C-alpha cells in the first residue's frame, strides 16, 4: 500500500508543476500574440 503522506506530497508537487506549466504556456501565448501584431 502506498504511503498516504508520500501520495499527498507527490500530488501537491504535480499540481505545482502543472501550475508552472500553465503559467509558462500563457506567457508563451502572450509573446506569440505580441509578435503577431
N, C-alpha and C positions, 0 to 999 in steps of 0.2 A: 504493500500500500504506500502511496506517495505521501510524503510529509506535507501537512497542510500549510505550515509556515513557508516551506520552500515553494509550494504551488502558488501561494498568495504573493510572495515576493517576485516570483518569475512573471506572474500575471501583471503586477504593477510595473515591472521593468518593461514588459512587452507594450503596455498601454503608453508608457512614457516614450519609448522609441517610436511608437506609432504616431504620437502627437508631434514629435520632432519631424517625422516623415511628412505629415500633413502640412506642417508649417513650411518646410523646405519646398514642398510641391506648390503651395500657394505663392511663395516668393518667386519661384521659377516662372509661374504663370503670370505674375505681375511684371516680371522682367520681359517676358515674351510679348505681352500686350504693349509694353512701353516701346519695344523695338518695332512693333507693327504700326505704330502711329506715324 
